[in-house]
Amino acid sequence: MLTIVGRVWAACHVHAALAESLNIPGPSELTVGLRGTGGAILGGFAKGWLEPQQSIRGVTICHEQNVLVRREVMGHGGDSAREIAFSVGRQIENAFGSTGQRFRIWHDNTLGDFDKKRYSSR
């Protein structure tokens, strides 16, 4: 999960920089496709979440054979890369039957920010 959200975030930053320097008009489209997800178990979570091999509790299985997420990206400023990455992460997690946003740190029953430390160590 962290890998997908982190790579989408990075790709959005790169695209924004290119669009600005090359004066590419918007909107743009972001597409993330995951093949063969039927029966797959989601993992690779942020700090504070149990991985599937650690506990049967909270394991989510994808019932869709493939997952396709598409976003039309209107602007590139501010926190748009973060917002897009989080939106894509939430939709992928929804396809696996969860709404936990497990790409975000979980501590003291509070949902934190993206786990950059675990993502960068991968």
C-alpha positions as CSV (number, residue, x, y, z in Angstrom):
1,M,0.0,0.0,0.0
2,L,2.8,2.5,0.9
3,T,4.6,1.7,-2.3
4,I,1.6,2.5,-4.5
5,V,0.6,5.7,-2.7
6,G,4.3,6.9,-2.5
7,R,4.9,6.3,-6.2
8,V,1.7,8.0,-7.2
9,W,2.7,11.0,-5.1
10,A,6.2,11.1,-6.6
11,A,4.8,10.7,-10.2
12,C,2.4,13.6,-9.6
13,H,5.3,15.8,-8.4
14,V,7.4,15.0,-11.5
15,H,4.4,15.6,-13.8
16,A,3.7,18.9,-12.1
17,A,7.3,20.0,-12.6
18,L,7.4,18.9,-16.2
19,A,4.0,20.5,-17.0
20,E,5.2,23.8,-15.5
21,S,8.6,23.9,-17.2
22,L,7.3,22.7,-20.6
23,N,4.1,24.8,-20.3
24,I,1.8,21.8,-20.8
25,P,-1.8,22.8,-20.4
26,G,-4.1,20.7,-18.3
27,P,-6.1,18.8,-17.5
28,S,-4.1,15.5,-17.3
29,E,-5.2,12.0,-16.5
30,L,-3.7,9.6,-14.0
31,T,-4.4,5.9,-14.4
32,V,-3.3,3.1,-12.0
33,G,-4.1,-0.4,-13.0
34,L,-3.6,-3.5,-10.8
35,R,-4.0,-6.8,-12.6
36,G,-4.9,-10.2,-11.1
37,T,-6.2,-8.8,-7.8
38,G,-9.0,-11.3,-7.3
39,G,-8.4,-13.0,-4.0
40,A,-5.3,-10.9,-3.3
41,I,-4.6,-9.6,0.2
42,L,-3.5,-6.0,0.8
43,G,-0.3,-5.3,2.7
44,G,2.6,-3.0,3.0
45,F,1.0,-0.7,5.6
46,A,2.2,2.3,7.6
47,K,3.4,2.2,11.2
48,G,0.8,1.1,13.6
49,W,-1.1,-1.2,11.3
50,L,-0.8,-5.0,11.5
51,E,0.4,-6.7,8.3
52,P,-1.7,-9.7,7.1
53,Q,1.0,-12.2,8.2
54,Q,0.9,-10.7,11.8
55,S,-2.8,-11.2,12.4
56,I,-5.9,-12.6,10.7
57,R,-7.9,-9.7,12.2
58,G,-8.3,-6.9,9.7
59,V,-7.2,-8.9,6.6
60,T,-9.0,-7.7,3.6
61,I,-9.4,-9.6,0.3
62,C,-10.0,-8.1,-3.1
63,H,-13.2,-9.4,-4.8
64,E,-12.4,-7.6,-8.0
65,Q,-10.4,-9.5,-10.7
66,N,-8.6,-6.2,-11.6
67,V,-8.6,-2.7,-10.1
68,L,-8.5,0.4,-12.3
69,V,-8.3,3.9,-10.8
70,R,-8.5,6.9,-13.0
71,R,-8.3,10.6,-12.0
72,E,-8.6,13.7,-14.0
73,V,-6.0,16.1,-12.7
74,M,-6.9,19.8,-13.1
75,G,-4.1,21.6,-11.3
76,H,-0.7,21.0,-10.1
77,G,-0.2,23.5,-7.2
78,G,-0.2,23.3,-3.5
79,D,-0.9,19.9,-2.0
80,S,-2.5,18.4,-5.1
81,A,0.1,15.6,-5.4
82,R,-0.6,14.5,-1.9
83,E,-4.4,14.8,-2.3
84,I,-4.3,12.8,-5.5
85,A,-2.1,10.1,-4.0
86,F,-4.3,9.8,-0.9
87,S,-7.4,9.7,-3.1
88,V,-6.0,6.8,-5.2
89,G,-4.8,5.0,-2.0
90,R,-8.3,5.2,-0.5
91,Q,-9.9,3.9,-3.7
92,I,-7.5,1.0,-3.9
93,E,-8.1,0.2,-0.3
94,N,-11.9,0.4,-0.9
95,A,-11.5,-2.3,-3.6
96,F,-10.0,-4.5,-1.0
97,G,-13.0,-3.9,1.4
98,S,-11.3,-1.5,3.7
99,T,-11.5,2.2,4.6
100,G,-8.6,2.4,7.0
101,Q,-6.2,4.5,4.9
102,R,-3.5,2.1,6.1
103,F,-0.9,4.1,4.1
104,R,-1.2,6.7,7.0
105,I,0.4,6.2,10.4
106,W,-1.9,4.9,13.1
107,H,-1.0,5.9,16.7
108,D,-3.1,6.2,19.8
109,N,-6.3,5.7,17.8
110,T,-5.4,8.6,15.6
111,L,-4.8,8.6,11.9
112,G,-1.6,10.5,11.1
113,D,0.1,11.5,7.9
114,F,1.7,9.3,5.2
115,D,4.5,7.1,6.6
116,K,7.4,8.6,4.7
117,K,10.0,6.8,6.8
118,R,8.7,3.3,5.9
119,Y,8.2,4.3,2.3
120,S,11.7,5.7,1.8
121,S,13.3,2.6,3.4
122,R,11.8,0.3,0.8
